[in-house]
Amino acid sequence: MSEQIVHQGVSNAELQAQDPTGRLYNEDLAPALPEQRKWNGYQLFSLWMNDAHNAGNYTWAAGLFVGLGMSAFDITLGIFLGSLIILGGCCLSGFMGQATGTPYPVISRITWGIWGANIPAIVRGIVAIAWYGVQTYLASIALNALLSRAIPGFRDLSLDSAPSLLNLPLGGWICFLLLSIIQLIIVRRGMEAVRHFQGLAGPIIWVVMLMLMFYFLSKAGWHFDWFTGPGGQKLEGGAQVRNIMIAMAQTVGTLATLMLNFSDFARYSPDRRSIIVGNAWGLPINWTAFAITSVITTVSAAQVLNADLNDIKDPGVLMEHVDNSVLFYVFTIAFVFATIGVNIVANFVSAAFDISNINPRRISFRTGGLITAIVSVLVTPWNYFNNPVVVGYFLGSLGALLGPFFGILCVDYFLVRKQKFSIRHMYLPTPESIYYYNKGVSHYALYALLPSAFVSLSVALLPMFSPIKDFGWFIGAPLAAIIYYVLANNRVIVLPEEEVKDALARQ
């Protein structure tokens, strides 16, 4: 109860007054006001609908079937188990955001210190920008297919013989930049615009995905083998269990980014029940259904087109094989719409908040979004996405760091501090803040991060650990949590008694 009293006892005006230089405070990073808490269970469920059905996740799910030879049953069960883990993690992260009303970079100040919080925020921001560029590129492929069919002359701009810059043809540049501008416009209108966009997009995406699945399934004569992989192979026993565990681990790895900063959205929820309901419907139910539709669509399309599965696991390419023009335009527009939705909620919002936290006085949420959009173009995501080595080592290694960050944050908030915090001290840029620690940085968090990150990165990168390379998050998160608990328990200041008394006096 004490943490809620302190939260209610300090206004945003008081927080701004104690930080006149804006080193830790701006309106976007301030605790959410009661009138802003409109993200109910449906809004959070819609967030997960957007997050599931997009080009990147479709390619990943289809790749489990194509690359690893898994059956549809193995993939579905693995994704279901992984989504249960993400459900628990997002509820924990969401409870932090709902209680404090603050985004992930600000919550991190409790654990990492008022300046040390930039360490996890920057790492999360780098991952977000990298994947934001990839998702925009994948959506641009579908948009390119749409424009090429609607405007015959546009196809010539995307051929290998067309003028190109940095390995992307002129048509590709047009589609990529157009989508970047659209996403930037939505984010610059604020979180209310994001809420309305993803609330509208979610159900539309689901309807169209089911239509696409039934389209190819009907073309295949409604024949689909649920328990065999490509080529008719059927794994049993230990090999099947291993495949299911890999699918589970990759599901957690895919969603670990959003799990870490789920507080960015849950801060706008009116209560914990909304978080639980939205996540329960959006994760195990929604994501399991997503696995079913993705794999059935891919396998059915391969039967209909008599094509190599590798040629049609990219939805942008798959759309070109839809012979009905009306359905083609509906499917393609929906996929572009879906990818914009997931890009905004999973990558753009996080990166904007993380960048804003570096210098709140000069960088607002909207400015952070502009920086994200610019950087995502400069890194030319089509180049590293088309290079499996870069994707595997660069993005994979950064992702392996997210496990330790999550483990440290959760054990500190729930076990060490027992959900007690001081809003005022989270925005106090002086040594008087209880979160100032050692010149603004927590050594306990650093000491827990370094060995656990070393281990998780080793698992992700070194060939000797290749059999368990997908499980870096599962190793890094608990290892960091244990180390931090041993170091910090009973050694950190939880909440000053005078702060509680002062808050009570103002009620």
N, C-alpha and C positions, 0 to 999 in steps of 0.2 A: 504493500500500500504506500510505503514511503516514497517510492519512485514516482508514483502517479501524482502524489501531493506536490512534490517538487516540480514536476512537469507543469501542473496547473498553476503553480504559484509564480511562474516567471513568464512574462509576456515577451513576444518577439521584439517589441519596442525596447524592452530592458536589455535583451540580448544584443541588439544593435547598438545601444548606448554604451555598453561595456566594451565594445569593439569598434570604436569610431573610425579606425583605419581600414576596416574590412578585411583583416587578415584571416579571419575564420568564418565570417558571417556575410551572407547576402540573402535576398528574399527566397531564392530557389533552394538554398541549403537549410533554411530555417525550418523549425518544426511545423508540420502541417496543421493548419487551422481547422476547427470543427466543420466549417462550411466547405472545406476541401475534401473531406473524408466521404467520398461518393463511390469508391471502388468496392462494391458489394460482391457477394459470391459469384453472381453472373459475370461481372466485369472480369474477375480473376479467371473464371472458367474460359471466357472468351480469349483472354491472354494466352492460355494454353492451347486453345484451338488454333490461334494464329501461329503459335510457336511450333506446333506439330506439322501442319500441312504447308510445307514450303519446298522449294526446289532442292535446297541443301539436304534436308532431312529425308526427302524422298530418295535422293541419290544414295545417301548413307544406308537406308533400310534395304534398298534394292541391292546395294553392294554386299550386304551380309549374305544374301542368297547367291549372288554371282561369284563374289570373291572367295567366300569361305565355304560355299557349298551347303549352307544351312537349309533346312526345310522351313516351310512357313510356320509350322508348329513351334520349332525351336526358336525362331526369331520372335514370334508373338509372346511366348512364355518368357524369354529373356528380357524383352522390353517391358513386360508387365512387372517382373521382379525389380528391374532397374527403376521403374517409375515409382514403386513403393518406397524405395530408398530416397529418391528425390522428393517424394511427398513429405517424408519426415524432415528432411533437410530444409525444404522451403517453408514448412510450418515454423521451424525454429527461427530461420532467418526472418520470416514474416512477422513473428511475434515481437522480435526486436524492433522492427520498423513501426509496427502498430503502437507499441508502448511508448517509444520515443518520438514518433512522428517525423523521424529524420531518415535521409537516404544512407546507403551503405558507407560512403566515405566519412560521414559524420559519426555514424555508429562506431566505426573503426577507431575513432579518437579515444574511446573508452579503453580499448585494449592496447593500441599502439602508441598512444600519446597524441597530443594535438598536432604535432608536426610529423610524427612517425606514421600517422594514418595515410600519408601520401604514398608510402611504400606499397601496401596492398592495392590502393586505388590506382596507382600508375600501372602495376602489373595487370590488373583487371581491365584497365582502359586500353592497354596495348592489345590484349586478346580481343576485346570488343571491336576495336577499329579494324583489326586484321580480318575478323569474321564478317564485320559489316561490309567491307569491300568485297569479300567473296560472295556474300548473299546478293549484293547489288549486281555483281557480274553475272551470277546465275539467273537472276531475274531479267537481266538485259538480253540473255540468250533467247528466252521465251518472247520478250518484246520484239526482238529482231525477227523472229519467225513470224510474228503477227504482222509487223509492218511489211515484211517481204511478200506475204501473200496478199495483203490489202493494197500495197503499192508496188507493182512489179518492178519498177525502176529502182526501188530501194534495195532489192536483192543484190544488184550489181555493186553496191557500196560495201557489201560484206564479203565479197569473194576475195580469194587470196591475191588476185590481180589488182584489187582496189587499193587506193592510197592508204597507207597505214602509218601509225606512230606508236613506237614502243610495243610492237608486235600485236597491235589491235587495229583492225581495219576501221575505216571512217564510219561505217554503219554501226560497228560495235561501240565506237566512241559516242556517237549520237545517242544510242540507247542507254549506255551507262551514265552519261551526264544528265540525261533527261530524268532518269530514275533518282539520281542523287539529288536533283533539284526538287523533285516532288517530295521526297522524304524530308528534306531540309525544311520545306514549307510547312509540313505537318508538325514537325518538332518545334519549330520557331513559334508556333501558335500556343505552345505550352502543353502541360500534362493533361488538361481537359480535352484538348484536341486529340491527343493520343488515346485517351479513354474512349471517346466517341468512335474513333476510327477502328480500333480493334474490337469494340463491341459490335460494330456493324459487320466487320469483315469475317469474324469467327463463324457464324452460322452459314454465311454464303459459301465460304471455303468448304465447309463440310458437305453441303449439298452437291457442289460441283465435283468434289473428290469421289463421292459415291456414284455420281453420274459417269465419271470417267472409268471407274472400276467396272460398273455394269456394262458400259459400252464395249470394252475389250473382252469381258467375260462372256457376253452374249455372242460376240464374234467368234469366240473360241468354242462355241457350242456348250457353254456352261460346264466345261470340264476343267477341273482343277484338282491336283493331287496335293493334299494338305501335309502329308508326312514324308515326302521325298524331296531331295534337293535337285539341283540341275543335273541333267543326264540320267535321272532316275535313281540316283544313289540314295541309300537310306542308312543313316548312322544310328547305332544303338549303344547302350551302356555308357562307358566312360567317355567315348568320343562325343556322344550326344550331349552329355552333361557339360563337357568342356565348351561346346558350342553355345549352349544356353548361358553359361557363365560369361563367355566373351560378349554375347549380345547384351547381357545385363551390365557388364562393365562399360561397354561402349555407350550404352544409354546414359549411364551416370556421367561419363566423360563428356558426352554431348551436352548435357543439361547442367553440368557443374558450374558453368559460367553464370547462368541465370539463378541458380540456387544460391550462389554467394551473395548476389546483390538483389535478391527478391524483395528486400526491405525497401528498395526504390519505389515499388508499387504498393506493397502492403502498408506503407506509411499513410496511405490515403484511405485505408479501410476503417470502417466505423468500429469494428470489434474483431475478436479472434475467431468467432464463429464464421464470419465471412471468409476468412483466410482458409479455415479447415474445409468448408464446403466447396469453395472455388478450387482448391487444390485436389480434393478428393475426386471431384468430377473431371477436372482437367488433366490429371496425371494418370492414375491406373486405368481409368475407363477410357478417356479420350486418346491417350497415347497407345494403348493396346489396340484400339480400333484403328488407329493410324497405321500400325504395323500390318494389320490385316489388309487394309485397302492398298497399301503400297506394294506389298509382295504379290497379291492377287493381280493387281494391275500390270505389274512388270512381267510376270510369268504368262498371263493371258495374252499380253501384247506380243510376246515372243512367239507364242503358238500361232497367232493370227498372221503375223508378218513373216514368219519363218526366218527370224533374224537372230543374230548373236545377241545374247543378253547384254553384253557389254555395250552394244550399239544403242540400246534403248533404256538404259538405267538413268540417263539424264532426261528429266522431264521435258526440257526445252527441245530435245531431239524427238522424243516420243510424240509431242504435240503435232509435229509435221506429218505424222502418219495417220492422223484423223482425217478421213476423206470427206466427212460432212462439214461443210463450211461453217454452218451456224454453230455446231458443237465445237469446232476448232476455235472459233473466236471466243466462245463462252469459256472453254477450258483454259485457253492461253491467258485471257484477261484475269481469270480467277487465280492462276498461278502467279502472275505478276503481282496481283493484289495481295495474295498470301505472303509472298516473300517480302513485300514492303512491310506488312504487318509484323512478321517475326523479326525483321531487321530492326525495326523501331523499338520494339519491346525488349528484345534480347541483347541488342548491341548498341543502338544509337543512344537510348536513354542512359544506359550505364556509362558509356564513354563521356557523354555530356556532363553528367554529375561528377565523374572522376576528374575530368579536366578542370571543371569549375572549382573543385576543392583545392587545387594547387594554388590558385590566387583568386579567392572569392571577390575581392574588390574590383578586379579588372575583368574577370571572366564570369559571366552569367551562364545559366543553363543554355540559353539560346546561342551565346557565343561559343560555348563548348561544343554545341552541335555543329556550328559552322566549321570549327577547327577539325572536328571528326570527319566531316564531309570532304574537306580539302585534303587532309592527310590520306584518306582512303583512296583518293585519286592518285596522289603522288607515289604511293607504294605499289601501284599497278597490280592489283590483286590477281588479274588473269595470268600473270607470269608465274607467281608462286603457287597458285591453285593448280595450274597445269603441270607443276613440277612436284611429283610425289615425294621426292627427297626433302624439299623445302617444307611441304605440308607436314610430313611426318616428324621432322626434327624441330622446326621453328615453332609452329603452332602446337605441336604435341608436347614439347618441353614446357612452353608457357602454361599450357593446360595442366600439366602435372603439378605446377606450383599452387593451383587453386585449392587442392586438397588440404595442404598444411594451413593455408590461410583460413579455410573454413573451420578446421579443427580447433585452431587457436581461438578464433572469435567465439565459437559456441561454448567451449569449456570455460572461457573467461566470463562470459555473460551469465550463463546458467549455473555453473558450479562454483566458480571462484567468487563472483560478486552477487550471486543469487538474485539476479534480475534487478539489482539496485543500481541507480545511476543518478547523475546530477546534470540536468540540462544546462544550467548556468555555467558549470565548469567545462562543458563540452565546447562552449563558444568563448571561453576566457583565454586570451592570448598572452597570458603573463605567468610567471612562476607560481602565482597564487592558485592556479588551477590544480586540482588534485590529479588531473591527467597530464600534467607537465612532465612528470617523471624526470629523466635525465636529459635536460635541455630539450624537452618535448618529445622524446623517443623512449619507448619502453624496451629496456634490455632483455626483460623476460621474453617478450614476443620475438625479439631477434634471436635469442639463444635457442628458442624452440623452433624457429623457422629454418635456420641454417642447416642443422643435421637432417631434419625431416625432408627439406627440399633437396638436399644432396642425395638422399636415398630415393626419393620419388623420381628425380631426374635421371638417376642411374638406371632405374627400372625402365623408364621410358626410352632411353637413348642407347644404352650399351647392348651389343648383340648377345652377350652372355645371358641377359635377362629377357630375351625375345619371347620365350613361352609365357611370360607374365607381364609383357609390356603394356597390356591394356588395363592393368590393375594398379597403376601408379597412384591414382586417387585414393584407393582403398588402403594403400600402405601409408601414404603421406599424411592423410587426415588424422587417423587415430594416433600415429606416432607423434605428430606435432601436439595433439591434444594432451597426451600423457606427459610429454616433456614439459609443456607449459604448466600443467596442473601441479606437477612436482615442484617447479621453480616458484610459481606465483601464489599458490594457495597459502592463505594466512600471512602473506607478505605485501599485499596491496591494500591501499586505502579504498574502502568500499563506498562509504558516504559519510560525510561529517555530521555529527549529531547536531551541531549548531545550524546546519543547513535545513535539517528536518524541522527543528524548532522554529526557525524563521519562516519556513513555508506554512507551518501550522498557524502561525500568528497572523498570516495574511489571508487565511480562509474566512 
